[in-house]
Amino acid sequence: MRALEAAVRLRCFTKAADELALSQGAVSQHIRALEQRIGHPLFVRTPKGVEPSAMSQALALQVRQGLTVLDRAFDQVAARPARRGATAARERLVISTLPAFAAKWLMPRFDEFARRYPEIELEVQTSGALARLDASDGVDAAIRYGGGAWPGLKAEYLMDEVVFPVVSPDYRDGRLPLLPSDLATSVLLRQSAQPWTPWFQAARLAFVEPQSGVLFSDTLLAMQAAIAGQGILLARRSFIQDELRSGRLLRLWADEVIDVHAHYLVWPASSDRLDAIGKLRAWLLDEVARWLSELETR
């Protein structure tokens, strides 16, 4: 599991092996064992190296969370009264966000936060449900996707979300739709959090919302279905960049729509963690600006 987490985070078996003090062959063997266990490939080889699948990124995120819990347990067991000259304890900041956003956008950037703020231990919890952000759940802040107004919470706008259709090059043996109107006879993957209707309107298509087929409540599973060639996915820009770069998914046409919702950092107005939250806020805004600049140069 540590080999999977390191390989996904570093996107390189060699670097993962160096970090874990293993041989590259040992890392590859661990990954193959996991693939045999779950019955799905976890990495795709490309001319530039290996690319983690959506499933492997979701698994790696869960592994990282599990390791955080274990580290916390060991810290509690090993706790001793402070000694003269002992280093100050790191401050833990707990944030909550959606699994797909954590796996696809946040996780590749965790190391940069650790380098910038080594005094803060960032713990990321993922859930489709909204964290209460009070003493009952122990969550200090959250990255939410919504309209930007939540009672009792401060909200900092991070970025909009652009959505557009993507498809596997293997969909229908490579017989891909040529025009937006061809979607009338295509398999459209449905997501409870991402309806097709706004994109239909942007593309000037008089189509109704699809009512048949599997309805995905998990974005990562919907992405995996698209990669497997099971249908066409309406994808969020922040989730899909790895798949587009590797060629596992292709963008269909230039038509896109800015979603009515956006990503926000939120925290309780009465929080006593404002210093740590302020550092998280500054880092997130810098990362968003850097990412958007990179998109413009591609």
Backbone hydrogen bonds in HBPLUS format (Angstrom, degrees):
<---DONOR---> <-ACCEPTOR-->    atom                        ^
c    i                          cat <-CA-CA->   ^        H-A-AA   ^      H-
h    n   atom  resd res      DA  || num        DHA   H-A  angle D-A-AA Bond
n    s   type  num  typ     dist DA aas  dist angle  dist       angle   num
A0005-GLU N   A0001-MET O   2.97 MM   4  6.27 168.6  1.98 155.1 157.1     1
A0006-ALA N   A0002-ARG O   2.97 MM   4  6.11 167.5  1.99 151.1 154.4     2
A0007-ALA N   A0003-ALA O   2.92 MM   4  5.97 161.2  1.96 147.1 153.0     3
A0008-VAL N   A0004-LEU O   2.94 MM   4  6.07 160.3  1.98 156.0 160.6     4
A0009-ARG N   A0005-GLU O   3.01 MM   4  6.10 165.6  2.03 147.1 151.7     5
A0010-LEU N   A0006-ALA O   2.87 MM   4  5.88 163.4  1.89 151.3 156.0     6
A0011-ARG N   A0007-ALA O   2.72 MM   4  5.26 126.2  2.01 129.0 142.2     7
A0016-ALA N   A0012-CYS O   3.04 MM   4  6.21 156.4  2.10 144.7 151.9     8
A0017-ALA N   A0013-PHE O   2.84 MM   4  6.04 154.2  1.91 146.5 153.6     9
A0018-ASP N   A0014-THR O   2.98 MM   4  6.29 156.9  2.03 148.1 154.0    10
A0019-GLU N   A0015-LYS O   2.96 MM   4  6.19 160.2  2.00 149.4 154.4    11
A0020-LEU N   A0016-ALA O   3.01 MM   4  6.19 153.7  2.08 148.7 155.3    12
A0021-ALA N   A0017-ALA O   2.89 MM   4  5.77 108.4  2.42 139.5 155.8    13
A0022-LEU N   A0017-ALA O   2.88 MM   5  4.73 165.9  1.90 140.8 143.8    14
A0021-ALA N   A0018-ASP O   3.33 MM   3  5.07 155.7  2.39  95.6 102.6    15
A0026-ALA N   A0023-SER O   3.09 MM   3  5.17 123.0  2.43  95.7 109.7    16
A0027-VAL N   A0023-SER O   3.17 MM   4  6.59 157.2  2.23 150.8 156.1    17
A0028-SER N   A0024-GLN O   2.96 MM   4  6.24 165.9  1.98 153.4 157.1    18
A0029-GLN N   A0025-GLY O   2.90 MM   4  6.08 150.2  1.99 142.0 150.5    19
A0030-HIS N   A0026-ALA O   2.98 MM   4  6.26 155.4  2.04 148.7 154.4    20
A0031-ILE N   A0027-VAL O   3.00 MM   4  6.31 159.3  2.05 153.5 159.1    21
A0032-ARG N   A0028-SER O   2.92 MM   4  6.15 161.7  1.95 150.6 155.5    22
A0033-ALA N   A0029-GLN O   2.99 MM   4  6.18 154.2  2.05 146.1 153.0    23
A0034-LEU N   A0030-HIS O   3.09 MM   4  6.39 152.9  2.17 145.7 152.4    24
A0035-GLU N   A0031-ILE O   2.92 MM   4  6.22 158.1  1.97 152.1 158.6    25
A0036-GLN N   A0032-ARG O   2.94 MM   4  6.18 156.1  2.00 149.9 155.6    26
A0037-ARG N   A0033-ALA O   3.02 MM   4  6.19 144.6  2.15 137.9 148.0    27
A0038-ILE N   A0034-LEU O   3.00 MM   4  6.30 156.5  2.06 155.9 159.9    28
A0039-GLY N   A0035-GLU O   2.77 MM   4  5.57 135.1  1.97 140.7 152.9    29
A0053-SER N   A0042-LEU O   2.95 MM  11  5.36 167.1  1.97 136.9 136.1    30
A0044-VAL N   A0051-GLU O   2.80 MM   7  5.16 157.5  1.85 146.4 153.9    31
A0051-GLU N   A0044-VAL O   2.82 MM   7  5.16 155.3  1.88 143.5 151.9    32
A0046-THR N   A0049-GLY O   2.62 MM   3  5.16 173.4  1.63 171.6 171.7    33
A0049-GLY N   A0046-THR O   2.98 MM   3  5.16 163.3  2.01 112.2 117.7    34
A0057-GLN N   A0053-SER O   3.06 MM   4  6.36 153.1  2.14 150.0 157.2    35
A0058-ALA N   A0054-ALA O   3.07 MM   4  6.32 152.6  2.15 144.7 151.7    36
A0059-LEU N   A0055-MET O   2.95 MM   4  6.22 160.7  1.98 151.4 156.8    37
A0060-ALA N   A0056-SER O   2.83 MM   4  5.95 158.7  1.87 145.2 151.5    38
A0061-LEU N   A0057-GLN O   3.06 MM   4  6.19 149.5  2.15 139.4 146.7    39
A0062-GLN N   A0058-ALA O   3.19 MM   4  6.51 156.0  2.25 145.2 150.8    40
A0063-VAL N   A0059-LEU O   2.90 MM   4  6.23 152.7  1.97 150.4 158.9    41
A0064-ARG N   A0060-ALA O   2.89 MM   4  6.13 160.4  1.93 148.7 153.5    42
A0065-GLN N   A0061-LEU O   3.00 MM   4  6.29 156.1  2.06 146.9 153.3    43
A0066-GLY N   A0062-GLN O   2.92 MM   4  6.16 154.7  1.98 145.3 152.5    44
A0067-LEU N   A0063-VAL O   2.85 MM   4  6.15 155.7  1.91 154.4 161.0    45
A0068-THR N   A0064-ARG O   2.98 MM   4  6.22 148.3  2.08 143.5 152.2    46
A0069-VAL N   A0065-GLN O   3.04 MM   4  6.38 154.6  2.10 147.3 153.4    47
A0070-LEU N   A0066-GLY O   2.98 MM   4  6.31 158.4  2.03 148.6 154.4    48
A0071-ASP N   A0067-LEU O   2.83 MM   4  6.04 160.5  1.86 148.9 154.5    49
A0072-ARG N   A0068-THR O   2.94 MM   4  6.16 155.3  2.00 147.0 153.6    50
A0073-ALA N   A0069-VAL O   2.98 MM   4  6.28 155.1  2.04 147.1 153.8    51
A0074-PHE N   A0070-LEU O   2.93 MM   4  6.25 162.4  1.96 156.7 160.6    52
A0075-ASP N   A0071-ASP O   2.88 MM   4  6.09 153.8  1.95 146.6 154.5    53
A0076-GLN N   A0072-ARG O   2.97 MM   4  6.25 153.7  2.05 147.9 154.4    54
A0077-VAL N   A0073-ALA O   3.00 MM   4  6.30 157.0  2.06 148.5 154.8    55
A0078-ALA N   A0074-PHE O   2.85 MM   4  5.95 157.4  1.90 150.1 156.4    56
A0079-ALA N   A0076-GLN O   3.42 MM   3  5.17 157.6  2.47  94.3 100.6    57
A0086-ALA N   A0083-ARG O   2.99 MM   3  5.37 161.9  2.03 133.1 132.8    58
A0091-GLU N   A0119-GLU O   2.81 MM  28  6.14 159.8  1.85 167.8 161.3    59
A0121-GLU N   A0091-GLU O   2.62 MM  30  5.80 161.0  1.65 143.9 150.9    60
A0093-LEU N   A0121-GLU O   2.89 MM  28  6.10 160.0  1.93 149.1 152.3    61
A0123-GLU N   A0093-LEU O   2.89 MM  30  6.06 171.9  1.90 154.2 155.7    62
A0140-ASP N   A0094-VAL O   2.80 MM  46  5.31 146.4  1.91 136.8 147.5    63
A0141-ALA N   A0094-VAL O   3.29 MM  47  6.73 149.5  2.39 149.9 156.0    64
A0095-ILE N   A0123-GLU O   2.86 MM  28  6.24 166.0  1.88 171.9 176.6    65
A0125-GLN N   A0095-ILE O   2.81 MM  30  6.15 167.8  1.83 160.6 164.8    66
A0096-SER N   A0141-ALA O   3.04 MM  45  6.58 139.0  2.21 134.7 146.6    67
A0143-ILE N   A0096-SER O   2.88 MM  47  6.36 155.0  1.94 162.2 170.4    68
A0097-THR N   A0125-GLN O   3.02 MM  28  6.56 145.5  2.14 156.6 167.4    69
A0127-SER N   A0097-THR O   3.13 MM  30  6.40 151.2  2.21 147.7 156.3    70
A0102-ALA N   A0098-LEU O   3.01 MM   4  6.20 162.6  2.04 158.2 163.5    71
A0103-ALA N   A0099-PRO O   2.90 MM   4  6.06 165.1  1.92 153.5 157.6    72
A0104-LYS N   A0100-ALA O   2.87 MM   4  5.81 166.1  1.89 151.5 155.7    73
A0105-TRP N   A0101-PHE O   2.97 MM   4  5.38 152.9  2.05 132.9 140.5    74
A0106-LEU N   A0101-PHE O   3.06 MM   5  6.41 164.3  2.08 153.6 158.3    75
A0107-MET N   A0102-ALA O   2.80 MM   5  5.75 159.8  1.84 163.9 165.9    76
A0109-ARG N   A0106-LEU O   2.80 MM   3  5.47 156.3  1.85 126.2 134.5    77
A0110-PHE N   A0107-MET O   3.25 MM   3  5.35 168.2  2.26 112.0 115.4    78
A0112-GLU N   A0109-ARG O   3.14 MM   3  5.56 128.3  2.42 108.6 120.7    79
A0113-PHE N   A0110-PHE O   3.07 MM   3  5.32 119.5  2.45 101.9 116.3    80
A0114-ALA N   A0110-PHE O   3.11 MM   4  6.47 160.1  2.15 155.0 160.6    81
A0115-ARG N   A0111-ASP O   2.99 MM   4  6.27 150.8  2.07 147.1 154.8    82
A0116-ARG N   A0112-GLU O   2.98 MM   4  6.15 154.0  2.05 145.5 152.6    83
A0117-TYR N   A0113-PHE O   2.81 MM   4  5.91 160.9  1.84 157.2 161.9    84
A0120-ILE N   A0117-TYR O   3.07 MM   3  5.71 170.5  2.08 122.7 125.6    85
A0137-ASP N   A0134-ASP O   3.27 MM   3  6.10 153.0  2.35 122.4 126.7    86
A0138-GLY N   A0134-ASP O   3.26 MM   4  6.33 141.2  2.42 152.3 162.9    87
A0142-ALA N   A0266-VAL O   2.92 MM 124  5.33 156.3  1.98 150.0 154.8    88
A0266-VAL N   A0142-ALA O   2.78 MM 124  5.33 166.9  1.79 162.0 166.2    89
A0144-ARG N   A0264-TYR O   2.77 MM 120  5.28 143.2  1.91 154.6 161.2    90
A0264-TYR N   A0144-ARG O   2.80 MM 120  5.28 157.6  1.85 156.6 163.3    91
A0146-GLY N   A0262-ALA O   2.97 MM 116  5.56 150.9  2.05 159.5 158.1    92
A0262-ALA N   A0146-GLY O   3.00 MM 116  5.56 159.9  2.04 143.2 145.3    93
A0153-LEU N   A0150-TRP O   3.11 MM   3  5.62 156.4  2.16 143.8 142.2    94
A0269-ALA N   A0152-GLY O   3.16 MM 117  5.99 168.8  2.17 147.1 145.0    95
A0154-LYS N   A0267-TRP O   2.82 MM 113  5.44 161.3  1.86 174.0 170.6    96
A0267-TRP N   A0154-LYS O   3.10 MM 113  5.44 147.1  2.21 141.1 149.2    97
A0156-GLU N   A0265-LEU O   2.77 MM 109  5.09 159.3  1.81 150.9 158.2    98
A0265-LEU N   A0156-GLU O   2.91 MM 109  5.09 161.6  1.94 147.7 149.7    99
A0158-LEU N   A0263-HIS O   2.87 MM 105  5.45 158.3  1.92 158.4 153.3   100
A0263-HIS N   A0159-MET O   2.90 MM 104  5.43 170.2  1.91 170.3 168.5   101
A0259-ASP N   A0161-GLU O   2.84 MM  98  5.62 165.7  1.86 173.5 178.3   102
A0237-ARG N   A0162-VAL O   2.77 MM  75  5.40 152.2  1.85 165.1 174.3   103
A0163-VAL N   A0257-VAL O   2.98 MM  94  5.59 164.1  2.00 155.1 159.1   104
A0257-VAL N   A0163-VAL O   3.19 MM  94  5.59 153.9  2.26 148.7 156.4   105
A0164-PHE N   A0235-ALA O   3.09 MM  71  5.56 147.3  2.20 144.0 152.9   106
A0235-ALA N   A0164-PHE O   2.88 MM  71  5.56 154.5  1.94 150.7 145.7   107
A0252-LEU N   A0165-PRO O   3.02 MM  87  5.63 171.3  2.03 148.3 146.9   108
A0166-VAL N   A0233-LEU O   2.78 MM  67  5.35 149.8  1.87 152.4 162.8   109
A0233-LEU N   A0166-VAL O   2.98 MM  67  5.35 159.3  2.03 157.1 160.1   110
A0167-VAL N   A0250-LEU O   2.89 MM  83  5.28 146.8  2.00 140.2 151.0   111
A0250-LEU N   A0167-VAL O   2.70 MM  83  5.28 157.7  1.75 147.5 154.3   112
A0171-TYR N   A0168-SER O   3.06 MM   3  5.29 168.5  2.07 112.9 116.2   113
A0173-ASP N   A0170-ASP O   3.04 MM   3  4.99 130.2  2.30 140.5 126.6   114
A0174-GLY N   A0171-TYR O   2.92 MM   3  5.45 133.9  2.14 113.1 124.8   115
A0175-ARG N   A0172-ARG O   3.05 MM   3  5.37 163.5  2.08 112.6 117.9   116
A0176-LEU N   A0174-GLY O   3.01 MM   2  5.55 126.5  2.30 106.4  91.0   117
A0182-ASP N   A0179-LEU O   2.83 MM   3  5.33 151.5  1.91 115.2 124.3   118
A0183-LEU N   A0180-PRO O   3.07 MM   3  5.77 167.6  2.09 119.3 123.2   119
A0184-ALA N   A0181-SER O   3.23 MM   3  6.04 170.3  2.24 118.8 121.7   120
A0185-THR N   A0182-ASP O   3.13 MM   3  5.90 161.5  2.16 119.4 123.3   121
A0186-SER N   A0183-LEU O   3.14 MM   3  4.69 170.1  2.15 102.0 103.5   122
A0232-ILE N   A0187-VAL O   2.81 MM  45  6.16 163.3  1.84 158.7 162.4   123
A0189-LEU N   A0232-ILE O   2.84 MM  43  5.66 164.3  1.87 148.1 153.3   124
A0216-PHE N   A0190-ARG O   2.89 MM  26  6.07 177.4  1.89 141.2 141.9   125
A0194-GLN N   A0191-GLN O   3.23 MM   3  5.17 160.3  2.27 102.0 107.9   126
A0192-SER N   A0216-PHE O   2.94 MM  24  6.16 159.4  1.98 150.1 154.2   127
A0199-TRP N   A0196-TRP O   2.95 MM   3  5.56 123.3  2.28 119.4 133.4   128
A0200-PHE N   A0196-TRP O   3.04 MM   4  6.27 160.2  2.08 153.0 159.1   129
A0201-GLN N   A0197-THR O   3.00 MM   4  6.27 159.5  2.05 158.1 162.6   130
A0202-ALA N   A0198-PRO O   3.07 MM   4  6.33 153.8  2.14 141.8 148.7   131
A0203-ALA N   A0199-TRP O   2.93 MM   4  6.15 147.9  2.03 152.6 161.1   132
A0205-LEU N   A0200-PHE O   2.82 MM   5  4.97 169.8  1.83 148.6 149.5   133
A0204-ARG N   A0201-GLN O   3.08 MM   3  4.90 158.6  2.13 100.9 106.4   134
A0222-ALA N   A0218-ASP O   3.13 MM   4  6.48 155.8  2.19 149.3 156.5   135
A0223-MET N   A0219-THR O   2.92 MM   4  6.22 154.0  1.99 151.0 158.1   136
A0224-GLN N   A0220-LEU O   3.01 MM   4  6.24 152.1  2.09 140.2 147.8   137
A0225-ALA N   A0221-LEU O   2.92 MM   4  6.21 150.7  2.00 147.8 155.6   138
A0226-ALA N   A0222-ALA O   3.04 MM   4  6.35 152.4  2.12 145.2 152.3   139
A0227-ILE N   A0223-MET O   2.93 MM   4  6.23 161.4  1.96 153.1 157.9   140
A0228-ALA N   A0224-GLN O   2.98 MM   4  6.17 145.0  2.11 141.3 150.7   141
A0230-GLN N   A0225-ALA O   3.00 MM   5  5.45 163.7  2.03 160.4 156.1   142
A0229-GLY N   A0226-ALA O   2.92 MM   3  5.14 158.3  1.97 109.2 114.9   143
A0239-PHE N   A0236-ARG O   3.05 MM   3  5.58 150.5  2.14 114.9 123.6   144
A0244-LEU N   A0240-ILE O   3.08 MM   4  6.35 150.7  2.17 153.3 162.3   145
A0245-ARG N   A0241-GLN O   2.96 MM   4  6.15 164.1  1.99 155.1 159.0   146
A0246-SER N   A0242-ASP O   3.03 MM   4  6.19 156.3  2.09 147.3 153.5   147
A0247-GLY N   A0243-GLU O   3.15 MM   4  6.05 124.1  2.48 130.7 143.0   148
A0249-LEU N   A0243-GLU O   3.22 MM   6  5.39 160.0  2.27 126.7 123.1   149
A0247-GLY N   A0244-LEU O   3.29 MM   3  5.16 140.3  2.45  93.7 104.7   150
A0271-SER N   A0268-PRO O   3.10 MM   3  5.11 160.3  2.14 115.2 113.9   151
A0277-ILE N   A0273-ARG O   2.94 MM   4  6.08 166.1  1.96 161.0 165.4   152
A0278-GLY N   A0274-LEU O   2.80 MM   4  5.75 147.9  1.90 137.9 146.6   153
A0279-LYS N   A0275-ASP O   3.16 MM   4  6.50 145.8  2.28 142.1 150.3   154
A0280-LEU N   A0276-ALA O   3.02 MM   4  6.36 157.1  2.07 148.4 154.7   155
A0281-ARG N   A0277-ILE O   2.81 MM   4  6.04 159.6  1.85 151.2 157.1   156
A0282-ALA N   A0278-GLY O   2.98 MM   4  6.17 162.4  2.01 145.6 149.6   157
A0283-TRP N   A0279-LYS O   3.00 MM   4  6.19 162.7  2.03 149.4 154.0   158
A0284-LEU N   A0280-LEU O   2.91 MM   4  6.09 165.6  1.93 155.1 159.1   159
A0285-LEU N   A0281-ARG O   2.99 MM   4  6.19 166.4  2.01 155.7 158.9   160
A0286-ASP N   A0282-ALA O   3.09 MM   4  6.27 155.2  2.15 144.4 151.1   161
A0287-GLU N   A0283-TRP O   2.91 MM   4  6.15 159.7  1.95 153.2 159.0   162
A0288-VAL N   A0284-LEU O   2.87 MM   4  6.07 159.9  1.91 154.7 159.9   163
A0289-ALA N   A0285-LEU O   3.05 MM   4  6.18 164.7  2.07 144.8 149.0   164
A0290-ARG N   A0286-ASP O   2.97 MM   4  6.16 158.0  2.01 148.2 154.3   165
A0291-TRP N   A0287-GLU O   2.89 MM   4  6.03 160.5  1.93 148.4 153.9   166
A0292-LEU N   A0288-VAL O   2.91 MM   4  6.10 167.1  1.93 157.5 160.4   167
A0293-SER N   A0289-ALA O   3.06 MM   4  6.16 152.3  2.14 140.9 148.5   168
A0294-GLU N   A0290-ARG O   2.98 MM   4  6.25 151.5  2.07 145.6 153.2   169
A0295-LEU N   A0291-TRP O   3.00 MM   4  6.32 152.0  2.08 148.7 156.2   170
A0296-GLU N   A0292-LEU O   3.18 MM   4  6.44 149.6  2.28 143.1 150.1   171
A0297-THR N   A0294-GLU O   3.20 MM   3  5.32 135.3  2.41  98.5 110.2   172
A0298-ARG N   A0295-LEU O   3.29 MM   3  5.42 159.6  2.33 104.1 110.1   173
